[in-house]
């Protein structure tokens, strides 16, 4: 049975990541930071849910 990840908790993620980076966060910014993380997590979930055939290889680099 595949392992499932716990649900994303943007408040914990922001606090732990800021502490690991030694980045002091003003509590007034926590709301906007976690709102942004929620939007980014939703976008990542859309990309992750996109079905890809097994024959598709990852591109070694992206060029615009």
PyMOL commands that set and color helices and strands:
alter all, ss='L'
color gray80, all
select helices_A, chain A and resi 10-21+27-49
alter helices_A, ss='H'
color red, helices_A
deselect
rebuild
show_as cartoon
